[in-house]
Amino acid sequence: MKSFIALALTIGVVLSTVPIPSTPEGYLFKPSPLAKVRFDIYEDLLCGDCKAFDPPFKQFLSTTWEGRPVTDFIEVYIHTYILPLHINAFTMSQVSPFIWDLHHNGTVNAAFNEWCFDHQGEFKGVEGLNMTQYDVMDKLCHDTDSLFGYTEAECLEVLRSGKYEQTIHNEQKYGTWYRVYTTPGVFLNGVQVDDIPATEKAWANFMKRYLK
């Protein structure tokens, strides 16, 4: 009997625990047929440092290497990691897996992130603190209506249903497991980059050794 109870408890724990993948999940920015390295980028949609990080990194990803798009050689996966201060980011981030399910195209997810970065001031600070999560849903869905392949009504239906709440919880858990502690979190082949390049040129110089 004791053995049966122990087994039942063990099964319960296993079933209630989200398995940690050996490779972090995320949204692939672009297919990389000749991938030599992998980046995992952890971003918070309301993080000012993420907003500053994004343009020079994207400019670098728009360059070429040996006559081909540099993204042919560099896999980039975008992840959600929410800082505790940014309460509204939890609701906003639920649109990301929705967009991925609609398109399976990481450039659309990246465009959504960019939109959120550009509109951070409308969802954080004093204005953000005065918003309920329903206010966040209403504003986000209204303002992004038809921009990323969904309508305002479809967006509201998804957010109000809580369909992707667990997905964001899981992404947060994965980030913590992989030792993410701040954003942007930049990992190259699983190793955190502490001194993150701040310009397109700095990124190009940093990556030369890995692309040769």
ROMI-736064 format. One line per field, with one value per residue: chain; x, y, z of N, C-alpha, C, CB in turn; residue in three letters; residue number from 1. Coordinates in Angstrom, 1 decimal. Glycine has a CB too. Layout:
kette = c(A:...)
n.east = c(X:...)
n.north = c(Y:...)
n.up = c(Z:...)
ca.east = c(X:...)
ca.north = c(Y:...)
ca.up = c(Z:...)
c.east = c(X:...)
c.north = c(Y:...)
c.up = c(Z:...)
cb.east = c(X:...)
cb.north = c(Y:...)
cb.up = c(Z:...)
rest = c(ALA:...)
nr = c(NUM:...)
***
This chain:
kette = c(A:A:A:A:A:A:A:A:A:A:A:A:A:A:A:A:A:A:A:A:A:A:A:A:A:A:A:A:A:A:A:A:A:A:A:A:A:A:A:A:A:A:A:A:A:A:A:A:A:A:A:A:A:A:A:A:A:A:A:A:A:A:A:A:A:A:A:A:A:A:A:A:A:A:A:A:A:A:A:A:A:A:A:A:A:A:A:A:A:A:A:A:A:A:A:A:A:A:A:A:A:A:A:A:A:A:A:A:A:A:A:A:A:A:A:A:A:A:A:A:A:A:A:A:A:A:A:A:A:A:A:A:A:A:A:A:A:A:A:A:A:A:A:A:A:A:A:A:A:A:A:A:A:A:A:A:A:A:A:A:A:A:A:A:A:A:A:A:A:A:A:A:A:A:A:A:A:A:A:A:A:A:A:A:A:A:A:A:A:A:A:A:A:A:A:A:A:A:A:A:A:A:A:A:A:A:A:A:A:A:A:A)
n.east = c(0.8:1.9:3.9:2.3:1.1:3.3:4.2:2.0:2.1:4.5:4.0:2.1:3.5:5.3:3.5:2.5:4.6:6.3:8.2:11.7:13.1:15.9:17.1:16.6:13.2:11.6:11.0:11.9:13.8:14.6:14.9:17.9:19.9:22.6:23.6:26.0:26.2:24.2:21.9:20.2:17.8:16.5:13.8:12.0:8.9:8.4:10.8:13.3:16.0:15.9:14.6:16.6:18.6:17.6:17.5:20.3:21.1:19.3:19.9:22.5:21.7:20.6:22.6:25.2:27.1:29.8:28.5:25.9:22.8:23.4:21.9:21.7:23.7:23.5:21.5:18.7:16.9:14.0:12.9:10.6:10.9:10.0:10.4:10.0:8.9:7.4:4.4:2.3:3.4:3.1:0.5:0.6:2.6:1.3:0.3:2.4:2.9:0.4:0.6:2.7:1.5:-0.3:1.3:3.8:6.3:9.0:9.8:7.5:6.8:9.0:8.5:6.2:7.3:8.9:7.0:5.8:8.0:8.3:6.0:6.1:5.9:3.1:2.2:3.5:5.1:3.6:1.2:0.8:0.6:-1.9:-3.6:-5.9:-5.7:-7.5:-7.8:-5.3:-5.5:-7.6:-6.6:-4.2:-5.1:-6.8:-5.1:-3.3:-4.8:-5.2:-2.5:-0.7:-1.8:-4.1:-7.4:-8.9:-11.0:-10.4:-8.0:-8.8:-10.4:-8.6:-6.9:-8.7:-9.6:-7.5:-5.8:-3.1:-1.8:-0.5:1.6:3.2:3.9:5.4:7.5:8.8:9.6:11.4:13.4:14.4:15.4:17.5:19.2:18.7:18.6:18.2:17.2:18.0:18.6:21.3:22.4:25.0:25.4:24.6:26.0:26.2:26.3:28.1:29.2:27.5:27.4:27.0:26.5:25.9:28.3:29.9:28.7:29.3:32.1:32.4:31.2:32.8:34.8:33.3:32.1:33.9)
n.north = c(-1.2:1.3:1.5:1.9:4.3:6.0:5.7:6.8:9.4:10.2:10.0:12.0:14.3:14.3:14.7:17.1:18.9:21.0:19.7:20.3:21.4:20.1:21.8:25.3:26.5:28.6:31.4:31.0:33.3:33.6:31.0:29.1:27.8:27.2:27.1:28.1:29.0:29.6:31.9:32.8:34.9:36.7:38.6:41.3:42.8:45.3:46.3:48.8:48.6:46.4:47.6:49.4:47.6:46.2:47.5:47.9:45.2:44.0:45.4:44.4:41.7:42.1:42.3:40.9:37.9:36.6:36.9:36.0:36.2:37.1:35.8:33.2:31.9:32.2:31.2:32.5:32.7:33.9:34.7:34.9:36.7:37.9:40.7:41.2:43.8:44.6:44.3:44.4:43.3:40.6:40.1:41.3:39.7:37.4:37.5:36.9:33.9:33.4:34.8:33.3:30.8:31.5:32.2:31.0:32.3:33.9:36.5:38.0:37.8:39.2:41.7:42.3:42.5:44.7:46.7:46.8:47.7:50.3:51.4:51.4:53.3:53.7:51.6:51.3:52.6:55.4:55.6:53.0:51.6:52.4:51.0:48.3:44.7:44.1:46.6:46.7:44.6:45.5:47.9:47.1:45.2:46.7:48.7:47.2:46.1:44.2:44.5:42.4:40.2:39.4:40.2:42.8:41.7:39.0:39.0:39.9:37.8:35.7:36.6:37.1:34.5:33.3:31.5:31.3:31.7:29.7:29.0:31.3:31.2:28.9:29.6:31.5:29.9:28.3:30.2:30.9:28.5:28.3:30.1:32.8:36.1:38.8:41.3:42.7:39.2:37.6:34.9:33.0:30.1:28.8:30.1:32.9:36.2:38.7:41.3:43.0:43.8:47.2:48.4:48.1:47.7:46.9:44.4:43.0:42.8:41.4:38.9:37.8:35.9:33.7:33.1:32.5)
n.up = c(0.0:0.9:-1.0:-3.3:-2.8:-2.7:-5.4:-6.7:-5.8:-6.9:-9.7:-9.8:-9.3:-11.4:-13.6:-13.1:-13.4:-15.6:-18.2:-18.7:-21.6:-23.5:-25.2:-25.3:-25.8:-28.2:-30.5:-33.7:-35.5:-38.3:-40.8:-40.8:-42.9:-43.0:-40.5:-38.1:-35.5:-32.6:-31.3:-28.4:-27.4:-24.8:-24.0:-22.5:-23.0:-22.1:-21.3:-21.1:-21.7:-23.5:-25.6:-26.4:-27.1:-29.3:-32.0:-33.1:-33.1:-34.8:-37.1:-37.6:-38.2:-40.6:-42.4:-44.7:-45.1:-46.7:-49.1:-48.6:-46.7:-43.4:-41.5:-42.5:-41.5:-38.8:-36.2:-34.7:-31.8:-30.3:-27.1:-24.4:-21.4:-18.4:-16.4:-12.9:-12.3:-14.4:-14.8:-16.6:-18.9:-18.8:-19.7:-22.2:-23.5:-24.0:-26.5:-28.2:-28.5:-29.7:-32.2:-33.2:-33.6:-35.5:-37.8:-37.8:-38.3:-37.5:-38.0:-37.9:-35.2:-34.2:-35.3:-33.8:-31.2:-31.7:-32.1:-29.6:-28.1:-29.1:-28.1:-25.4:-23.4:-23.1:-21.6:-19.3:-16.3:-14.6:-16.0:-16.9:-14.4:-13.6:-15.1:-15.5:-16.0:-17.9:-19.2:-20.4:-22.2:-23.8:-24.9:-26.2:-28.1:-29.6:-30.6:-32.1:-34.1:-37.0:-37.7:-37.3:-38.4:-37.2:-35.9:-33.9:-32.4:-32.5:-31.1:-28.6:-27.8:-27.5:-25.5:-23.3:-22.9:-21.7:-23.0:-23.6:-21.3:-19.7:-21.4:-21.3:-18.6:-18.7:-20.4:-18.8:-16.8:-18.1:-18.9:-16.3:-15.5:-17.3:-16.3:-16.8:-15.7:-16.1:-18.5:-21.7:-22.1:-23.5:-25.2:-26.5:-28.2:-25.9:-23.9:-21.8:-23.0:-21.7:-22.1:-24.1:-27.5:-28.8:-31.2:-34.7:-36.1:-34.0:-33.4:-35.8:-35.7:-33.3:-34.1:-36.0:-35.5:-35.0:-37.3:-39.2)
ca.east = c(0.0:2.8:4.6:1.4:0.9:4.5:4.1:0.9:2.6:5.6:3.4:1.4:4.6:5.8:2.5:2.3:5.8:6.6:9.5:12.6:13.7:17.4:17.4:15.5:12.3:11.5:10.5:13.0:13.7:14.6:15.5:19.3:20.3:24.0:23.9:27.2:26.0:22.8:21.6:18.9:17.6:15.4:13.4:10.8:8.4:8.4:12.2:13.9:17.3:15.6:14.3:17.8:19.4:17.0:17.9:21.6:21.2:18.5:20.7:23.5:21.1:20.2:23.8:25.5:28.4:30.3:27.5:24.6:22.3:24.1:21.0:21.9:24.7:23.2:20.2:18.3:15.6:13.5:12.2:9.9:11.4:9.4:11.0:8.9:8.4:6.6:3.2:1.5:4.1:2.6:-0.7:1.0:3.4:0.5:0.1:3.5:2.6:-0.7:1.2:3.5:0.6:-0.9:2.2:5.1:7.2:9.6:9.9:6.3:7.0:10.0:7.8:5.3:8.2:9.4:5.9:5.7:9.1:8.0:4.8:6.3:5.4:1.7:1.8:4.3:5.1:2.3:0.0:0.7:0.2:-3.3:-4.3:-6.2:-5.3:-8.5:-7.4:-4.2:-6.0:-8.4:-5.7:-3.2:-5.8:-7.3:-4.0:-2.6:-5.8:-4.8:-1.1:0.1:-2.5:-5.3:-8.3:-9.1:-11.9:-9.7:-7.0:-9.5:-10.9:-7.5:-6.4:-9.7:-9.7:-6.3:-5.3:-1.6:-1.2:0.5:2.7:4.1:4.5:6.5:8.7:9.4:10.3:12.6:14.4:15.0:16.2:18.7:20.0:18.4:18.3:17.9:16.9:18.0:19.5:21.8:23.2:25.6:25.7:24.3:26.8:25.7:27.2:28.0:29.4:26.7:27.8:26.0:26.3:25.9:29.7:30.5:28.2:30.0:33.4:32.2:30.8:33.8:35.5:32.4:31.6:35.0)
ca.north = c(0.0:2.4:1.6:2.4:5.7:6.6:5.7:7.7:10.8:10.5:10.3:13.3:15.3:14.3:15.2:18.5:19.6:21.2:19.2:21.3:20.9:20.1:23.1:26.2:26.7:30.0:31.7:31.2:34.6:33.2:29.8:29.3:26.6:26.9:27.6:27.8:29.4:29.9:33.0:32.8:36.3:36.8:40.0:41.7:43.8:46.6:46.6:49.8:48.1:45.6:48.5:49.9:46.5:45.6:48.1:47.5:43.7:43.7:45.9:43.4:40.5:42.4:42.3:39.7:37.3:35.8:37.0:35.4:36.8:36.6:34.9:31.9:31.2:32.5:30.9:33.4:32.3:35.0:34.2:35.9:36.7:39.1:41.2:41.4:45.1:44.9:43.5:44.4:42.6:39.3:40.0:41.6:38.6:36.2:37.7:36.3:32.6:33.5:35.2:32.2:29.8:32.0:32.4:30.2:33.1:34.6:37.9:38.6:37.9:40.2:42.9:42.6:43.0:46.1:47.6:46.9:48.5:51.6:51.9:51.0:54.4:53.6:50.4:51.2:53.9:55.8:55.2:51.5:51.2:52.7:50.1:46.9:43.8:44.3:47.8:46.3:43.8:46.4:48.9:46.3:44.6:47.8:49.4:46.3:45.5:44.0:44.8:41.2:39.0:39.1:41.3:43.2:40.8:37.7:39.2:40.0:36.5:34.9:37.1:36.9:33.1:32.8:30.3:31.2:32.0:28.7:29.1:32.3:30.7:27.9:30.4:32.1:28.8:27.9:31.2:30.8:27.3:28.5:31.1:34.2:36.9:40.2:41.4:41.5:38.1:37.2:33.7:32.5:28.7:28.5:30.9:34.3:37.3:39.8:42.6:43.0:44.9:48.2:48.9:47.1:47.4:46.1:43.1:42.4:42.5:40.3:37.7:37.4:34.7:32.5:32.8:32.0)
ca.up = c(0.0:0.9:-2.3:-4.3:-2.5:-3.2:-6.8:-7.1:-5.6:-7.9:-11.0:-9.7:-9.4:-12.8:-14.5:-12.8:-13.6:-17.0:-18.5:-19.2:-22.8:-23.5:-25.9:-25.0:-26.9:-28.6:-31.8:-34.7:-36.2:-39.7:-41.0:-41.0:-43.5:-42.8:-39.1:-37.3:-34.1:-32.2:-30.3:-27.6:-26.9:-23.8:-24.0:-21.8:-23.9:-21.4:-20.8:-21.8:-22.2:-24.7:-26.7:-26.9:-27.7:-30.5:-33.4:-33.7:-33.3:-36.0:-38.2:-37.9:-38.8:-42.0:-43.2:-45.4:-44.9:-47.9:-50.2:-48.2:-45.5:-42.2:-40.8:-43.0:-40.6:-37.4:-35.7:-33.6:-31.2:-29.4:-25.9:-23.4:-20.0:-17.9:-15.1:-11.9:-12.2:-15.6:-14.6:-17.9:-19.9:-18.8:-20.5:-23.6:-24.0:-24.5:-28.0:-29.0:-29.0:-30.6:-33.5:-33.8:-34.1:-36.8:-38.9:-37.7:-38.9:-36.4:-38.3:-37.5:-33.8:-34.0:-35.6:-32.7:-30.2:-32.0:-31.9:-28.1:-27.6:-29.5:-27.4:-24.0:-22.5:-23.0:-20.8:-18.0:-15.5:-13.9:-16.8:-16.8:-13.1:-13.4:-16.0:-15.1:-17.1:-19.0:-19.9:-21.2:-23.3:-24.7:-25.7:-27.0:-29.2:-30.4:-31.3:-33.1:-35.0:-38.4:-37.9:-37.3:-38.9:-36.4:-35.7:-32.5:-31.8:-32.3:-30.1:-27.3:-27.5:-27.1:-24.2:-22.3:-22.6:-21.0:-23.8:-23.7:-20.0:-19.2:-22.3:-20.8:-17.4:-19.0:-20.9:-17.7:-16.1:-18.9:-18.7:-15.0:-15.5:-18.1:-15.6:-17.2:-14.5:-16.5:-19.9:-22.6:-21.9:-24.8:-25.0:-27.7:-28.0:-24.5:-23.0:-21.7:-23.4:-20.7:-22.7:-25.3:-28.5:-28.8:-32.5:-35.8:-36.4:-32.9:-33.6:-36.9:-35.2:-32.3:-34.6:-37.1:-35.0:-35.0:-38.7:-40.0)
c.east = c(0.9:3.5:3.6:1.2:2.1:4.6:3.1:1.4:3.7:5.0:2.7:2.4:5.1:4.8:2.3:3.5:6.1:8.0:10.4:13.3:15.2:17.9:16.3:14.5:12.3:11.0:11.7:12.8:13.6:15.3:17.0:19.9:21.7:24.5:25.2:27.1:24.6:22.8:20.3:18.8:16.3:15.0:12.1:10.2:8.3:9.8:12.8:15.3:17.0:15.3:15.6:18.7:18.9:17.5:19.2:21.8:20.5:19.2:21.8:22.9:20.6:21.4:24.0:26.9:28.7:29.2:26.1:24.1:23.0:23.3:21.0:22.8:24.5:21.8:19.9:16.9:15.2:12.7:11.6:10.5:10.9:10.0:9.8:8.2:7.3:5.3:2.4:2.1:3.6:1.4:-0.2:1.8:2.6:0.1:1.2:3.3:1.4:-0.2:2.0:2.6:-0.1:0.0:3.4:6.2:7.8:9.8:8.7:6.3:7.9:9.4:6.9:6.2:8.6:8.2:5.7:6.8:8.8:6.8:4.9:5.7:3.9:1.2:2.6:4.4:3.8:1.1:-0.2:0.2:-1.3:-4.2:-4.6:-5.7:-6.3:-8.3:-6.3:-4.6:-6.7:-7.5:-4.8:-4.0:-6.4:-6.2:-3.2:-3.6:-5.3:-3.3:-0.3:-0.7:-3.7:-6.2:-8.4:-9.9:-11.2:-8.6:-7.6:-10.0:-9.8:-7.0:-7.4:-9.9:-8.6:-5.6:-3.8:-1.0:-0.1:1.7:3.7:4.7:5.6:7.7:9.5:10.2:11.6:13.7:15.1:15.9:17.5:19.5:19.8:18.0:18.0:17.6:17.5:19.0:20.0:22.7:23.7:26.0:25.6:25.1:26.4:26.8:27.0:28.2:28.8:27.1:26.6:25.7:26.3:27.4:30.3:30.0:29.0:31.4:33.4:32.0:31.8:34.4:34.6:31.9:32.7:35.1)
c.north = c(1.3:2.6:2.2:3.9:6.5:6.8:6.8:9.2:11.2:10.8:11.6:14.4:15.5:15.0:16.7:19.4:19.7:20.7:20.3:20.8:21.0:21.4:24.0:26.4:28.2:30.2:31.9:32.4:34.3:31.8:30.0:28.0:26.2:27.3:27.1:28.1:29.6:31.0:32.7:34.2:36.3:38.2:40.1:42.9:45.2:47.0:47.7:49.4:47.2:46.5:49.1:48.8:46.1:46.2:47.7:46.0:43.4:44.2:44.9:42.2:40.8:42.5:41.0:39.2:36.3:35.8:36.5:36.2:36.2:35.6:33.4:31.1:31.4:32.2:31.9:33.0:33.4:34.3:35.3:35.6:38.0:39.5:41.5:42.7:45.3:44.0:43.3:43.6:41.1:39.1:40.3:40.4:37.5:36.3:37.0:34.8:32.5:33.8:34.0:31.1:30.2:31.9:31.4:31.0:34.1:36.1:38.7:38.8:39.1:41.6:43.3:43.1:44.4:47.1:47.8:47.8:50.0:52.2:51.6:52.1:54.4:52.5:50.3:52.5:54.2:55.4:53.7:51.0:51.4:51.8:48.8:46.0:43.8:45.5:47.5:45.6:44.7:47.3:48.1:45.8:45.6:48.4:48.5:45.6:45.4:44.2:43.5:39.9:38.6:40.4:41.7:42.2:39.4:37.8:39.2:38.6:35.6:35.4:36.9:35.4:32.6:31.7:30.2:31.6:31.0:28.7:30.1:31.9:29.7:28.6:31.0:31.1:28.4:28.9:31.1:29.6:27.5:29.7:32.6:35.0:38.4:40.2:42.7:40.4:37.6:36.0:33.2:31.0:28.3:29.2:32.3:35.2:38.4:41.2:42.6:44.1:45.9:48.8:47.8:46.7:46.6:44.6:42.3:42.0:41.4:39.0:37.1:36.0:33.5:32.2:32.3:30.5)
c.up = c(0.0:-0.4:-3.4:-4.1:-3.0:-4.7:-7.3:-6.9:-6.6:-9.2:-11.0:-9.9:-10.8:-13.7:-14.3:-13.0:-15.1:-17.3:-19.1:-20.5:-22.8:-24.2:-25.7:-26.1:-27.2:-30.0:-32.8:-35.5:-37.7:-39.8:-41.3:-41.5:-43.3:-41.4:-38.5:-35.9:-33.9:-31.1:-29.7:-27.0:-26.0:-23.7:-23.2:-22.6:-23.4:-20.9:-21.7:-22.4:-23.5:-25.9:-27.3:-27.6:-29.1:-31.8:-33.9:-33.9:-34.6:-37.3:-38.6:-38.6:-40.2:-42.9:-43.9:-44.9:-46.1:-48.9:-49.8:-47.0:-44.3:-41.4:-41.4:-42.1:-39.1:-37.1:-34.6:-33.1:-30.2:-28.3:-25.1:-22.0:-19.4:-16.5:-14.2:-11.9:-13.3:-15.6:-15.9:-19.0:-19.9:-19.7:-22.0:-24.2:-24.5:-26.0:-28.8:-29.4:-29.9:-32.0:-34.1:-34.3:-35.4:-38.0:-39.0:-38.5:-37.9:-36.7:-37.9:-35.9:-33.4:-34.2:-34.4:-31.5:-30.4:-31.8:-30.4:-27.6:-27.9:-28.7:-25.9:-23.0:-22.2:-22.0:-19.5:-17.4:-14.8:-14.7:-16.8:-15.5:-12.8:-14.3:-15.3:-16.3:-18.3:-19.8:-20.9:-22.4:-24.3:-25.6:-26.6:-28.3:-30.1:-31.3:-32.3:-34.0:-36.4:-38.7:-38.0:-37.6:-38.1:-36.2:-34.2:-31.8:-31.5:-31.2:-28.7:-26.9:-26.9:-25.7:-23.1:-21.9:-21.8:-21.7:-23.7:-22.3:-19.5:-20.1:-21.8:-19.5:-17.7:-19.6:-19.8:-16.9:-16.8:-18.8:-17.4:-14.9:-16.2:-17.6:-16.2:-15.9:-14.9:-18.0:-20.5:-22.1:-23.2:-24.5:-26.4:-27.5:-26.6:-23.5:-23.0:-22.2:-22.5:-21.2:-24.1:-26.3:-28.6:-30.2:-33.5:-36.1:-35.3:-33.0:-34.7:-36.4:-34.2:-32.9:-35.6:-36.7:-35.1:-36.4:-39.6:-40.1)
cb.east = c(-0.9:3.8:5.0:0.0:0.7:5.8:3.8:-0.4:3.1:6.5:2.3:0.7:5.7:6.1:1.3:1.9:7.0:6.5:9.4:13.7:13.2:17.9:17.6:16.1:10.8:12.9:9.6:13.1:14.9:15.3:14.9:20.0:20.0:24.8:22.7:28.4:26.9:22.2:21.6:18.8:17.4:15.8:13.1:11.1:7.0:7.4:13.0:14.2:18.0:14.4:13.4:18.6:19.3:15.5:17.8:22.7:20.6:17.1:21.3:24.2:19.9:19.5:25.0:25.5:28.4:30.7:28.0:24.7:20.8:24.6:19.6:22.4:26.1:23.6:20.0:18.3:15.7:12.7:13.2:8.4:12.9:7.9:11.8:9.3:9.5:7.4:2.3:1.2:5.6:2.2:-1.7:1.9:4.4:-0.8:0.0:4.8:2.4:-1.7:2.1:4.4:-0.5:-1.4:2.7:4.9:6.6:10.9:10.2:5.0:7.5:11.2:7.1:4.6:9.4:9.8:4.5:5.8:10.5:7.6:3.6:7.8:5.8:1.1:2.0:5.7:5.5:2.3:0.3:2.0:1.0:-3.5:-3.6:-7.7:-5.1:-10.0:-7.0:-3.1:-7.0:-9.4:-4.9:-2.6:-7.0:-8.0:-3.0:-1.8:-7.1:-5.6:-0.5:0.6:-1.6:-5.0:-9.7:-9.7:-13.1:-8.9:-6.3:-10.7:-11.5:-6.3:-6.1:-11.0:-9.8:-6.7:-5.7:-1.1:-2.3:-0.2:2.3:3.4:3.4:6.0:8.2:8.4:9.4:12.2:13.8:13.9:15.4:18.4:21.5:17.3:19.4:19.1:15.4:18.3:18.8:22.6:22.4:26.8:27.1:24.5:28.4:25.3:26.9:29.0:31.0:25.2:28.1:26.4:27.3:25.3:30.5:30.0:26.7:30.1:34.1:31.1:29.5:34.9:36.1:31.2:31.0:36.4)
cb.north = c(0.0:2.2:0.2:1.6:6.0:5.9:4.3:7.5:10.9:9.2:9.2:13.4:15.1:12.9:14.4:18.7:18.9:22.7:18.0:21.7:21.6:18.9:22.8:27.6:26.3:30.7:32.9:29.9:35.5:34.3:29.0:29.6:26.6:27.7:27.2:28.6:30.7:28.6:34.4:31.6:37.2:36.1:40.5:42.2:43.4:46.7:45.3:51.0:47.3:44.7:49.7:50.5:45.3:45.8:49.5:47.9:42.9:44.3:47.3:42.9:40.1:43.8:42.7:39.9:36.5:34.4:36.3:33.9:36.6:37.7:35.4:31.9:31.9:33.9:29.4:34.9:30.9:36.0:33.3:35.7:36.4:38.9:42.5:41.1:46.1:44.7:44.0:45.8:42.6:38.8:41.1:42.8:38.2:36.2:39.2:36.3:31.6:34.6:36.4:31.6:29.5:33.5:33.8:28.8:33.9:34.1:38.1:37.8:36.6:40.0:42.8:41.3:42.1:46.2:46.9:45.6:48.1:51.7:51.3:50.9:55.7:53.4:49.2:50.6:55.0:57.3:55.7:50.8:51.9:54.2:49.9:46.7:42.4:44.3:48.9:45.5:42.7:47.2:49.7:45.2:43.7:48.9:49.9:45.3:46.3:44.9:45.6:41.0:37.9:38.6:41.0:44.6:40.5:37.3:40.6:40.9:35.8:35.0:38.6:37.5:32.3:32.4:30.5:32.1:32.1:27.3:29.5:33.7:30.0:26.9:31.4:32.8:27.6:27.7:32.6:30.7:26.1:28.7:30.8:34.3:36.8:41.1:41.5:41.9:37.0:38.4:32.6:33.4:28.3:27.0:30.7:34.6:37.7:39.5:42.8:43.1:44.3:49.3:50.0:47.6:48.7:46.7:43.1:43.4:43.8:40.7:37.8:38.4:34.8:32.9:34.1:32.6)
cb.up = c(1.2:2.0:-2.8:-4.1:-1.0:-2.7:-7.4:-6.3:-4.1:-8.0:-11.3:-8.4:-8.4:-13.2:-14.3:-11.3:-13.0:-17.3:-19.5:-18.1:-24.1:-24.1:-27.5:-24.6:-26.4:-28.5:-31.8:-35.5:-35.9:-40.6:-42.2:-39.6:-45.0:-43.9:-38.2:-37.9:-33.8:-31.6:-30.9:-26.6:-28.1:-22.5:-25.4:-20.3:-24.3:-20.3:-20.8:-20.9:-21.2:-24.3:-26.1:-25.7:-26.8:-30.4:-33.3:-32.7:-32.1:-35.9:-37.9:-36.6:-37.9:-42.0:-42.4:-46.9:-43.5:-47.4:-51.4:-47.9:-45.4:-41.3:-40.8:-44.5:-41.0:-37.0:-35.3:-34.1:-30.5:-30.2:-25.1:-23.4:-19.9:-17.7:-15.4:-10.5:-12.4:-16.9:-13.5:-18.3:-19.7:-17.4:-20.1:-23.6:-23.0:-23.7:-28.4:-28.1:-27.8:-30.1:-33.3:-32.7:-33.0:-36.6:-39.0:-38.3:-40.1:-36.0:-39.8:-37.9:-33.2:-34.9:-36.9:-32.3:-30.1:-33.5:-32.4:-27.4:-28.3:-31.0:-27.9:-23.7:-23.0:-24.3:-21.7:-18.3:-16.5:-13.6:-18.3:-17.1:-12.0:-13.7:-17.3:-14.8:-16.6:-18.4:-18.9:-20.4:-22.8:-23.9:-24.7:-26.3:-28.7:-29.6:-30.3:-32.3:-34.9:-39.3:-36.8:-35.9:-39.1:-35.0:-36.3:-32.4:-32.7:-33.6:-30.3:-27.4:-28.8:-28.1:-24.3:-22.7:-23.9:-19.6:-25.2:-24.7:-18.9:-19.3:-23.7:-20.7:-16.6:-20.1:-22.0:-16.7:-15.9:-20.4:-18.9:-13.9:-16.2:-19.5:-15.6:-18.3:-13.6:-16.2:-20.2:-24.0:-21.0:-25.5:-24.3:-28.2:-28.6:-24.3:-23.3:-20.3:-24.9:-19.6:-22.8:-25.0:-29.8:-27.8:-32.9:-37.1:-36.5:-31.6:-33.9:-38.1:-34.6:-31.4:-35.3:-37.3:-33.6:-34.1:-39.2:-39.5)
rest = c(MET:LYS:SER:PHE:ILE:ALA:LEU:ALA:LEU:THR:ILE:GLY:VAL:VAL:LEU:SER:THR:VAL:PRO:ILE:PRO:SER:THR:PRO:GLU:GLY:TYR:LEU:PHE:LYS:PRO:SER:PRO:LEU:ALA:LYS:VAL:ARG:PHE:ASP:ILE:TYR:GLU:ASP:LEU:LEU:CYS:GLY:ASP:CYS:LYS:ALA:PHE:ASP:PRO:PRO:PHE:LYS:GLN:PHE:LEU:SER:THR:THR:TRP:GLU:GLY:ARG:PRO:VAL:THR:ASP:PHE:ILE:GLU:VAL:TYR:ILE:HIS:THR:TYR:ILE:LEU:PRO:LEU:HIS:ILE:ASN:ALA:PHE:THR:MET:SER:GLN:VAL:SER:PRO:PHE:ILE:TRP:ASP:LEU:HIS:HIS:ASN:GLY:THR:VAL:ASN:ALA:ALA:PHE:ASN:GLU:TRP:CYS:PHE:ASP:HIS:GLN:GLY:GLU:PHE:LYS:GLY:VAL:GLU:GLY:LEU:ASN:MET:THR:GLN:TYR:ASP:VAL:MET:ASP:LYS:LEU:CYS:HIS:ASP:THR:ASP:SER:LEU:PHE:GLY:TYR:THR:GLU:ALA:GLU:CYS:LEU:GLU:VAL:LEU:ARG:SER:GLY:LYS:TYR:GLU:GLN:THR:ILE:HIS:ASN:GLU:GLN:LYS:TYR:GLY:THR:TRP:TYR:ARG:VAL:TYR:THR:THR:PRO:GLY:VAL:PHE:LEU:ASN:GLY:VAL:GLN:VAL:ASP:ASP:ILE:PRO:ALA:THR:GLU:LYS:ALA:TRP:ALA:ASN:PHE:MET:LYS:ARG:TYR:LEU:LYS)
nr = c(1:2:3:4:5:6:7:8:9:10:11:12:13:14:15:16:17:18:19:20:21:22:23:24:25:26:27:28:29:30:31:32:33:34:35:36:37:38:39:40:41:42:43:44:45:46:47:48:49:50:51:52:53:54:55:56:57:58:59:60:61:62:63:64:65:66:67:68:69:70:71:72:73:74:75:76:77:78:79:80:81:82:83:84:85:86:87:88:89:90:91:92:93:94:95:96:97:98:99:100:101:102:103:104:105:106:107:108:109:110:111:112:113:114:115:116:117:118:119:120:121:122:123:124:125:126:127:128:129:130:131:132:133:134:135:136:137:138:139:140:141:142:143:144:145:146:147:148:149:150:151:152:153:154:155:156:157:158:159:160:161:162:163:164:165:166:167:168:169:170:171:172:173:174:175:176:177:178:179:180:181:182:183:184:185:186:187:188:189:190:191:192:193:194:195:196:197:198:199:200:201:202:203:204:205:206:207:208:209:210:211:212)
***
